[in-house]
Amino acid sequence: MFNMTDRKYDKKTLRNVLIFSLVVLSCGWVGRLVDLKVGTDANGSLGQLIWLVLPLLTTIILRSFMGDGWRDLGIELKFRGNLFPYFISILFIPVITVIIVLIGHNLKLIDTSNFSSSFLLAFSLALLPMFFKNIFEEFAWRGYLAPKLFSMGINRFLCHICVGVIWALWHIPYLLVLVDTAESLLAYIPRVMIGLVILSVVYGEIRYVTNSVWPAVILHTIANALVDTLILKKYLDVREGYEYLVTPSPEGVFTIVITAVVGLWLCKRHTKKSA
């Protein structure tokens, strides 16, 4: 049985990590080129499909045919002894979203007048598609890249940062296609990068302590279903010019601060437990 504390570094691991990183950093741009040739529609595009599927496909190829194997995939649920991390994965995003919305509402920066009971149905309907989407993401980032970097003897916290940087860079080609913002890109993109890198610490710590990818899949699913529904379905209206501050998504300043505090707390807590 593989454990995330196992260390077995060789040149093959480094080679495969570099291959994975090059593929995922280029696949979004390849997808954009495909979209320019074949076009897009309201349901997405072939380019977006390439962008989403290729990281997991690369993982499968590297594990099946290039010597990585499957022992550190993290496919087991690992419920036993891990109720607290699962608890965090379910409640982390809802709790910080409520905190940020309350702060924004009290500062008169968020209008909640459009919020209604129909949100629960919209949120529920978003869960299943987001769950399947995040299987593709998390079994690439936390199922492949995170354990491979850790196996190379890199500091655990630095592993989370490295995964976060590559994960954030992977988002950039389609970031402006999928997100509607009037904010300057010089401010918006670096803040998204910072937000995703910090969020990767929370995802990575949960992956590390449970030795399972599924808590990260759950966390990611709830995050996408909850925040996207609130914002895209206009249940919340953030005052123009203050989106950077109180938007309850990874690039919001309040979200970044709270996530950083939780991520550092989890790192400290797990370090003490393993000492």
C-alpha positions in Angstrom: 0.0 0.0 0.0 1.5 3.3 -1.0 1.7 6.1 1.5 2.3 9.8 0.8 5.4 9.7 3.2 7.1 7.2 0.8 10.1 8.7 -1.1 11.5 7.0 -4.1 13.1 9.5 -6.5 14.7 8.6 -9.8 15.3 10.3 -13.1 12.2 8.7 -14.6 10.0 10.5 -12.1 11.6 13.9 -13.0 11.3 13.1 -16.8 7.6 12.2 -16.5 6.8 15.2 -14.3 8.4 17.5 -16.9 6.4 15.7 -19.7 3.2 16.1 -17.7 3.9 19.8 -17.0 4.7 20.6 -20.6 1.6 18.9 -21.9 -0.8 20.6 -19.4 0.8 24.0 -19.9 0.4 23.8 -23.7 -3.0 22.0 -24.0 -5.1 25.1 -23.3 -3.3 27.0 -26.0 -3.7 24.1 -28.4 -7.4 24.1 -27.5 -7.7 27.8 -28.3 -6.1 27.2 -31.7 -8.6 24.4 -32.4 -11.4 26.7 -31.5 -10.2 29.4 -33.9 -10.3 26.7 -36.6 -13.6 24.9 -35.9 -15.5 27.5 -33.8 -17.4 27.3 -30.5 -21.1 27.2 -29.4 -23.1 27.7 -26.3 -22.3 24.2 -25.1 -18.5 24.7 -25.2 -16.0 23.6 -27.8 -13.7 20.9 -29.0 -10.8 23.0 -27.7 -12.2 23.2 -24.2 -12.7 19.4 -24.2 -9.0 19.0 -25.2 -8.0 21.4 -22.4 -10.0 19.5 -19.8 -9.3 15.9 -20.8 -5.6 16.0 -21.8 -4.2 16.3 -18.3 -5.9 13.1 -17.2 -5.2 11.4 -20.4 -1.5 12.3 -20.0 -1.7 10.9 -16.4 -3.1 7.6 -17.7 -0.3 7.3 -20.4 2.5 8.1 -18.0 1.2 5.7 -15.4 0.4 2.9 -17.8 3.2 3.0 -20.3 6.1 5.2 -18.9 6.8 3.5 -15.6 4.9 5.6 -13.1 2.5 2.9 -12.0 -0.7 3.3 -10.1 0.2 2.8 -6.4 0.1 6.5 -5.5 -3.0 7.5 -7.4 -5.1 7.9 -4.3 -8.2 6.3 -5.7 -9.3 4.7 -2.4 -11.8 6.7 -0.3 -9.9 6.3 3.0 -12.9 7.2 5.2 -11.4 5.5 8.2 -9.6 8.0 10.4 -10.2 10.8 8.0 -13.6 12.2 9.0 -12.2 15.6 9.8 -10.5 16.1 6.4 -13.7 15.0 4.7 -15.6 17.4 6.9 -13.3 20.2 5.8 -13.7 19.3 2.2 -17.5 19.6 2.5 -17.8 22.8 4.6 -14.7 24.8 3.7 -16.1 26.7 0.7 -19.7 27.1 2.1 -18.3 28.6 5.3 -15.9 31.1 3.7 -18.6 32.0 1.2 -21.1 32.8 3.9 -18.4 34.9 5.8 -17.5 36.9 2.7 -21.1 37.5 1.7 -22.0 38.7 5.2 -19.0 41.0 5.2 -19.9 42.3 1.7 -23.5 42.7 2.6 -22.8 44.6 5.8 -20.4 46.9 3.9 -23.1 47.4 1.2 -20.8 45.9 -1.4 -22.9 42.9 -2.1 -26.6 43.0 -3.0 -28.4 39.8 -2.0 -31.9 40.9 -3.0 -32.0 38.4 -5.9 -31.2 35.5 -3.6 -34.1 33.0 -3.3 -35.0 29.4 -2.5 -34.5 28.5 -6.1 -30.7 28.7 -5.4 -30.9 25.2 -3.7 -32.2 23.6 -6.8 -29.7 25.4 -9.1 -26.9 24.4 -6.8 -28.1 20.8 -6.6 -28.3 20.6 -10.4 -24.8 21.9 -10.8 -23.2 19.2 -8.5 -23.3 16.2 -10.8 -21.7 17.8 -13.9 -19.1 19.6 -11.6 -18.3 16.2 -9.9 -17.5 14.6 -13.3 -15.6 17.6 -14.4 -13.5 17.6 -11.3 -12.6 13.9 -11.6 -10.7 14.9 -14.7 -9.0 17.8 -12.9 -8.2 16.3 -9.5 -6.9 12.9 -10.7 -4.4 14.9 -12.7 -3.3 17.6 -10.2 -3.8 15.8 -6.9 -3.8 12.3 -8.3 -0.6 12.6 -10.3 1.4 15.8 -10.0 1.2 16.1 -6.2 2.3 12.6 -5.2 5.1 12.6 -7.9 6.5 15.9 -6.7 6.4 14.7 -3.1 8.1 11.4 -4.0 11.0 13.5 -5.3 11.8 14.7 -1.7 10.5 18.2 -2.2 9.2 20.0 0.9 5.5 19.3 1.3 4.5 23.0 1.4 6.7 23.7 -1.7 5.0 20.8 -3.4 1.6 22.4 -2.9 2.9 25.7 -4.3 4.4 24.0 -7.4 1.2 22.2 -8.1 -0.7 25.4 -7.6 1.5 27.3 -10.0 1.1 24.7 -12.8 -2.6 24.4 -12.0 -3.1 28.2 -12.2 -1.1 28.5 -15.5 -3.2 25.7 -17.0 -6.3 27.9 -16.4 -5.0 31.0 -18.2 -5.8 30.1 -21.9 -9.5 29.8 -21.2 -9.7 32.1 -18.2 -10.9 35.1 -20.2 -13.3 32.9 -22.3 -15.1 31.5 -19.3 -14.9 34.5 -16.9 -16.6 37.8 -17.6 -14.7 40.7 -16.0 -14.3 44.4 -16.8 -11.2 44.5 -14.5 -7.7 45.2 -15.9 -6.0 42.0 -16.9 -2.8 43.2 -15.3 -4.6 43.1 -11.9 -7.0 40.3 -12.5 -4.7 37.5 -13.8 -2.0 37.8 -11.1 -4.7 37.8 -8.4 -6.2 34.6 -9.9 -2.8 33.0 -9.9 -2.2 33.9 -6.3 -5.7 32.7 -5.3 -5.3 29.3 -7.0 -1.8 28.8 -5.6 -3.0 29.5 -2.1 -6.1 27.3 -2.6 -3.8 24.5 -3.8 -2.3 24.4 -0.3 -5.7 23.5 1.2 -6.4 20.9 -1.6 -2.8 19.5 -1.2 -3.0 19.2 2.6 -6.3 17.3 2.4 -4.8 15.1 -0.3 -1.7 14.5 1.8 -3.4 13.7 5.1 -6.0 11.4 3.7 -3.8 9.8 1.0 -7.0 10.0 -1.2 -8.0 12.2 -4.1 -11.7 12.0 -3.3 -11.8 14.7 -0.6 -10.2 17.1 -3.1 -12.8 16.1 -5.7 -15.6 16.9 -3.2 -14.1 20.2 -2.2 -13.6 21.3 -5.9 -17.1 20.1 -6.8 -18.8 22.1 -4.0 -16.6 25.1 -4.8 -17.6 25.2 -8.5 -21.2 24.4 -7.9 -21.7 26.9 -5.1 -19.7 29.9 -6.2 -20.5 29.6 -10.0 -24.2 29.3 -9.3 -24.2 32.3 -7.0 -22.3 34.5 -9.4 -23.2 33.3 -12.9 -26.9 32.9 -12.0 -26.9 36.4 -10.5 -28.0 35.4 -7.0 -25.4 37.9 -5.8 -24.6 41.2 -7.3 -21.2 42.6 -6.3 -21.0 46.4 -6.4 -19.0 47.5 -9.5 -15.4 48.3 -8.7 -15.3 46.1 -5.6 -15.4 42.7 -7.3 -11.7 42.2 -6.5 -12.4 42.5 -2.8 -15.6 40.6 -2.0 -16.2 38.2 -4.8 -16.5 34.8 -3.1 -14.2 33.1 -5.7 -10.5 32.3 -5.6 -9.4 35.7 -6.9 -11.3 37.7 -4.2 -9.0 39.4 -1.7 -11.0 38.3 1.3 -11.1 34.7 -0.1 -7.4 34.7 -0.6 -6.7 35.9 3.0 -9.1 33.4 4.6 -7.8 30.5 2.4 -4.2 31.4 3.3 -5.0 31.3 7.0 -6.8 27.9 6.7 -4.0 26.5 4.5 -1.3 27.5 7.0 -3.4 26.1 9.9 -3.8 22.8 8.1 -0.1 22.6 7.3 0.8 23.3 11.0 -1.8 20.9 12.3 -0.7 18.0 10.1 3.0 18.7 10.8 2.4 18.5 14.5 0.4 15.2 14.1 3.2 13.6 12.1 6.0 14.8 14.4 
